[in-house]
Amino acid sequence: NRNYAIELIKQTDYDVFHPTFFDPYFLNVLGNKPFVLTVHDMMPELFPQYYSTNDGQIINKRLLSQKASHIITVSEQTKKDLIRILHIPDDKISVVYHGSPINRGKFFPAIISGKYLLYVGGRFTYKNFLLFIKSFAEISQYYLDLKVVFTGEPFTKKEMKLIKSLNIYDRVIHLFVNDSQMCNLYQHATAFIYPSLYEGFGLPILEAFTNECPVLLNKKSCFPEIAGDAAIYFDPYSVKDIANTIEAIIYNPQKANELIQKGIKRLELYSWEKTVVETEETYKKAIQGYNF
């Protein structure tokens, strides 16, 4: 694919080039054409303990960010991080939000019956799985009917050992699901919880809004920017605060419905049509500003 892309780049039958990641393979063949770079997050720079000092993403992101004619970030938070860490000028960066997922309608019957929290995606390092599962173990002592459902990779031996040691083995469910089943899990969940310490945008937030699921979020990173008042926020470093936030929603249908309605309203900010228009505007900025 790279060789084919190089041949197309050499033909120069385009106004602006937009690479999909931080591979600088195109620099030597781009000539006098401008390029736009998308930066989704500054994860490696903010959590260097989880990355090698010579990680290609870190090195190439810095190189391409300096050379790009214009940069797209997917949140104001990522823009601020990019300015602060790589010292990129403010006027060289445009924030273009993702659009919301397709509403696939209602799915019945529920895959999981009863009350459950939904945890979507990875559980490694900055995803904050350890504090969350300890919080769940604490709250589950008082709410014996509450479960937690995980999607994503299977549990590791270390994770399973922890779950068993916390005496919640019979409350924890792991599933591999397709898109329709994922919607089903959101729609019948007591709440979706996102304890991650950092994300560039957080698409699962919009998935939850689309499927009318109450949302519980870390109060740091980009989450308040994306979810606004359509979520309940917790301190991601506090087992007790996470547990208290879970408790605030599990038997409070009025609060749950309030969050659902606010989530539906919040979705009006995120459309792929708007994403397209704003992306096109960044291309124009790149072309217009290329020569200065």
C-alpha positions as CSV (number, residue, x, y, z in Angstrom):
1,N,0.0,0.0,0.0
2,R,2.8,2.4,0.8
3,N,4.5,1.8,-2.6
4,Y,1.1,2.4,-4.3
5,A,0.5,5.5,-2.2
6,I,3.9,6.9,-3.2
7,E,3.2,6.4,-6.9
8,L,-0.1,8.3,-6.5
9,I,1.6,11.1,-4.5
10,K,4.1,11.5,-7.3
11,Q,1.3,12.1,-9.8
12,T,0.4,15.3,-8.0
13,D,-3.2,15.1,-9.0
14,Y,-4.5,16.5,-5.8
15,D,-4.5,19.8,-3.8
16,V,-3.7,18.6,-0.3
17,F,-2.4,15.3,1.2
18,H,-3.9,13.9,4.4
19,P,-1.9,10.9,5.8
20,T,-3.8,8.5,8.2
21,F,-1.1,8.2,10.8
22,F,2.5,9.3,11.7
23,D,4.5,7.4,9.2
24,P,6.7,10.1,7.4
25,Y,7.3,7.9,4.3
26,F,5.7,10.6,2.0
27,L,7.9,13.5,3.0
28,N,10.5,12.9,0.3
29,V,8.0,12.6,-2.5
30,L,5.4,15.2,-1.5
31,G,7.2,18.0,-3.3
32,N,5.5,21.4,-3.0
33,K,2.1,20.0,-1.9
34,P,0.7,20.9,1.5
35,F,-0.4,18.2,4.0
36,V,-2.8,18.0,6.9
37,L,-2.2,15.9,9.9
38,T,-4.7,14.5,12.4
39,V,-3.6,14.1,16.0
40,H,-6.2,12.1,18.0
41,D,-4.4,12.2,21.3
42,M,-1.1,12.8,23.1
43,M,-1.1,9.5,25.0
44,P,2.6,8.5,24.6
45,E,3.7,12.0,25.6
46,L,1.5,12.2,28.6
47,F,2.2,8.6,29.8
48,P,5.8,8.1,28.9
49,Q,6.1,5.3,31.5
50,Y,4.1,3.0,29.1
51,Y,6.2,3.8,26.0
52,S,9.7,3.4,24.8
53,T,11.8,6.7,24.6
54,N,12.4,5.9,20.9
55,D,8.8,5.0,20.1
56,G,8.2,5.7,16.5
57,Q,4.8,7.4,17.2
58,I,6.4,9.9,19.5
59,I,9.3,10.8,17.2
60,N,7.3,10.9,14.0
61,K,4.4,12.8,15.5
62,R,6.8,15.6,16.6
63,L,8.4,15.6,13.1
64,L,5.1,15.7,11.1
65,S,3.5,18.2,13.5
66,Q,6.2,20.7,12.8
67,K,6.1,20.1,9.1
68,A,2.3,19.9,8.5
69,S,0.6,22.8,6.8
70,H,-2.3,22.4,9.2
71,I,-3.3,20.0,12.0
72,I,-6.7,18.6,13.0
73,T,-7.3,17.5,16.6
74,V,-10.5,15.8,17.8
75,S,-10.9,17.8,21.0
76,E,-9.9,21.1,22.5
77,Q,-8.1,19.0,25.2
78,T,-5.9,17.4,22.6
79,K,-5.2,20.8,21.0
80,K,-4.1,22.2,24.3
81,D,-1.9,19.2,24.9
82,L,-0.3,19.6,21.5
83,I,0.4,23.3,22.0
84,R,1.8,22.7,25.5
85,I,3.9,19.6,24.7
86,L,5.1,20.2,21.1
87,H,4.7,24.0,21.1
88,I,2.6,24.1,17.9
89,P,1.1,27.5,17.2
90,D,-2.6,27.8,18.1
91,D,-3.6,29.1,14.6
92,K,-2.1,26.0,13.0
93,I,-4.6,23.7,14.7
94,S,-8.3,23.2,14.1
95,V,-10.6,21.1,16.4
96,V,-12.9,18.9,14.4
97,Y,-15.1,16.6,16.5
98,H,-16.2,13.1,15.5
99,G,-19.8,12.5,14.4
100,S,-22.2,10.4,16.4
101,P,-22.8,6.7,15.6
102,I,-25.8,5.5,13.6
103,N,-28.9,5.0,15.6
104,R,-29.7,1.3,15.0
105,G,-33.0,1.3,16.9
106,K,-34.1,-0.7,19.9
107,F,-32.9,-4.2,20.6
108,F,-34.8,-6.8,22.6
109,P,-34.7,-9.0,24.6
110,A,-31.8,-7.9,26.8
111,I,-28.7,-10.0,26.4
112,I,-28.0,-9.5,30.1
113,S,-30.9,-9.4,32.5
114,G,-31.0,-7.4,35.7
115,K,-28.8,-4.4,36.7
116,Y,-25.3,-4.1,35.3
117,L,-22.6,-1.6,34.6
118,L,-21.1,-1.6,31.1
119,Y,-17.3,-1.3,30.6
120,V,-16.3,-1.1,26.9
121,G,-12.8,-1.6,25.4
122,G,-9.3,-1.9,26.8
123,R,-8.3,-2.5,30.4
124,F,-4.6,-1.8,30.1
125,T,-2.5,0.8,32.0
126,Y,-4.2,4.3,31.7
127,K,-7.6,2.7,31.2
128,N,-7.8,2.6,35.0
129,F,-9.3,-0.9,35.2
130,L,-7.7,-1.6,38.6
131,L,-9.3,1.2,40.5
132,F,-12.6,0.7,38.8
133,I,-12.8,-3.0,39.6
134,K,-11.9,-2.3,43.3
135,S,-14.7,0.3,43.3
136,F,-17.1,-2.2,41.9
137,A,-16.1,-4.7,44.5
138,E,-16.8,-2.1,47.3
139,I,-20.2,-1.1,46.0
140,S,-21.2,-4.7,45.2
141,Q,-21.1,-5.6,48.9
142,Y,-24.3,-3.5,49.3
143,Y,-26.0,-4.1,46.0
144,L,-26.0,-7.9,45.6
145,D,-27.9,-7.9,42.3
146,L,-25.5,-5.6,40.5
147,K,-23.2,-7.0,37.8
148,V,-20.5,-5.6,35.5
149,V,-20.2,-6.5,31.8
150,F,-17.0,-6.2,29.9
151,T,-16.4,-6.3,26.2
152,G,-13.0,-6.4,24.5
153,E,-10.0,-8.7,25.1
154,P,-10.4,-11.8,27.3
155,F,-9.3,-11.4,30.9
156,T,-5.7,-12.1,31.6
157,K,-4.7,-14.6,34.4
158,K,-3.6,-11.7,36.5
159,E,-7.0,-9.9,36.1
160,M,-8.9,-13.2,36.8
161,K,-6.8,-13.6,40.0
162,L,-7.7,-10.1,41.1
163,I,-11.4,-10.6,40.4
164,K,-11.5,-13.8,42.4
165,S,-9.6,-12.2,45.3
166,L,-12.2,-9.4,45.4
167,N,-15.0,-12.1,45.7
168,I,-16.8,-10.7,42.6
169,Y,-16.2,-13.6,40.2
170,D,-19.9,-14.4,39.9
171,R,-20.7,-10.7,39.2
172,V,-18.3,-10.2,36.3
173,I,-19.3,-11.0,32.8
174,H,-17.1,-10.9,29.7
175,L,-18.6,-11.0,26.2
176,F,-17.5,-10.8,22.6
177,V,-20.2,-8.9,20.7
178,N,-21.1,-7.6,17.2
179,D,-22.5,-4.1,16.6
180,S,-26.1,-5.0,17.2
181,Q,-25.2,-6.8,20.4
182,M,-23.1,-3.8,21.5
183,C,-26.2,-1.6,21.1
184,N,-28.2,-4.1,23.1
185,L,-25.7,-3.9,26.0
186,Y,-25.8,-0.1,26.0
187,Q,-29.6,0.1,25.9
188,H,-30.2,-2.3,28.8
189,A,-27.3,-1.2,31.0
190,T,-27.9,0.6,34.3
191,A,-25.0,2.8,33.2
192,F,-22.0,3.0,31.0
193,I,-18.8,3.7,33.0
194,Y,-15.6,5.1,31.5
195,P,-12.8,5.3,34.1
196,S,-10.0,5.9,31.6
197,L,-7.4,8.5,32.8
198,Y,-7.1,10.0,29.3
199,E,-8.7,9.8,25.9
200,G,-8.4,12.1,22.8
201,F,-12.2,12.1,22.3
202,G,-14.0,9.1,23.7
203,L,-16.3,7.7,21.0
204,P,-18.0,5.3,23.5
205,I,-19.6,8.3,25.1
206,L,-21.5,9.1,21.9
207,E,-22.3,5.4,21.5
208,A,-23.9,5.5,25.0
209,F,-25.8,8.7,24.2
210,T,-27.1,7.2,20.9
211,N,-28.3,4.1,22.7
212,E,-29.9,6.1,25.6
213,C,-27.6,4.8,28.3
214,P,-26.7,6.9,31.4
215,V,-23.0,7.8,31.4
216,L,-20.5,7.9,34.3
217,L,-17.1,9.5,33.5
218,N,-13.7,10.5,34.8
219,K,-13.9,14.3,35.4
220,K,-10.5,14.9,33.8
221,S,-9.1,14.7,30.2
222,C,-11.5,15.6,27.4
223,F,-14.6,14.0,29.0
224,P,-16.3,17.1,30.4
225,E,-15.7,18.8,27.1
226,I,-17.4,16.0,25.1
227,A,-20.2,15.1,27.5
228,G,-21.0,18.4,29.1
229,D,-23.8,18.1,31.7
230,A,-25.0,14.8,30.2
231,A,-22.9,12.7,32.5
232,I,-22.0,12.2,36.2
233,Y,-18.3,12.7,36.9
234,F,-16.0,11.1,39.4
235,D,-12.4,11.4,40.6
236,P,-10.6,8.6,38.7
237,Y,-8.0,8.2,41.4
238,S,-10.5,7.6,44.2
239,V,-12.0,4.2,44.8
240,K,-14.6,5.7,47.1
241,D,-15.6,8.5,44.7
242,I,-16.1,6.0,41.8
243,A,-18.2,3.8,44.1
244,N,-20.3,6.8,45.3
245,T,-20.9,7.8,41.7
246,I,-22.1,4.3,40.8
247,E,-24.4,4.3,43.8
248,A,-25.9,7.7,42.8
249,I,-27.3,6.1,39.6
250,I,-28.1,2.4,40.2
251,Y,-31.5,2.9,42.0
252,N,-32.3,6.4,40.8
253,P,-34.5,6.1,37.6
254,Q,-35.2,9.8,37.7
255,K,-31.5,10.7,37.5
256,A,-30.9,8.0,34.9
257,N,-33.7,9.4,32.7
258,E,-32.4,13.0,33.1
259,L,-29.0,11.9,31.9
260,I,-30.5,10.0,29.0
261,Q,-32.4,13.1,27.8
262,K,-29.4,15.3,28.2
263,G,-27.3,12.8,26.2
264,I,-29.8,12.8,23.4
265,K,-29.6,16.6,23.3
266,R,-25.8,16.5,23.5
267,L,-25.7,14.4,20.3
268,E,-26.8,17.5,18.3
269,L,-23.2,18.8,18.6
270,Y,-21.8,15.8,16.8
271,S,-22.7,15.0,13.2
272,W,-20.6,13.5,10.4
273,E,-21.9,16.2,8.1
274,K,-20.4,18.9,10.3
275,T,-17.2,16.9,10.5
276,V,-17.0,16.8,6.7
277,V,-17.6,20.6,6.4
278,E,-15.0,21.4,9.0
279,T,-12.4,19.0,7.6
280,E,-12.8,20.6,4.2
281,E,-12.2,24.0,5.9
282,T,-8.9,22.7,7.3
283,Y,-7.9,21.6,3.8
284,K,-8.5,25.2,2.5
285,K,-6.5,26.6,5.4
286,A,-3.6,24.3,4.5
287,I,-3.7,25.3,0.9
288,Q,-4.0,29.0,1.6
289,G,-1.3,29.0,4.2
290,Y,1.2,26.8,2.6
291,N,3.5,29.5,1.2
292,F,4.0,31.6,4.4
